[in-house]
Structure formats: C-alpha cells, structure tokens
Amino acid sequence: MRYLYFNSAANDAAKYPIDSLIDIRYAGTTSLDMFFEGAKGTNSVDKVTLTLSATGKIDSVLKALAGV
C-alpha cells in the first residue's frame, strides 16, 4: 500500500493511504485542500491543506499526484 505523508511541525505529522483520497480542491494560488476518508468505523473526513512555496505550481502538483 502507498501513502501520502504530511509533516507540518516536529510533533505534527500524518499519513494517509492513497486509496483514501476523496477529493482535491483549489484553496488559493498557492494551496490545495485535500480530503481523505476519516478513521475506519467513523463517518468523517479529514482535510489537509497543502501549501506550496511557489505560485503557479499547483497544476504540476496535481499532475504529479494523478500519477501516484
């Protein structure tokens, strides 16, 4: 199984199975909101906001994620 790993601080990280990705939406010129299925047995959704350091790279990131 393959995962997407997010680390925003020394003690704040999460990983999600790629299969649990539900949706990706534009959240601005340098960010994407990614929605994942919540914990098993719950009816929930987790949102991760991916912030990019360069404007105009969102399409490149989306294409890269599509190839995962």
Buried (B, 14 or more C-beta within 10 A) or exposed (E): EEEBEBEEEEEEEEEBEEEBBEEBEEBEEBBBBBBBBEEEEEEEEBEBEBEBEEEEEBEEBEEEBEEE
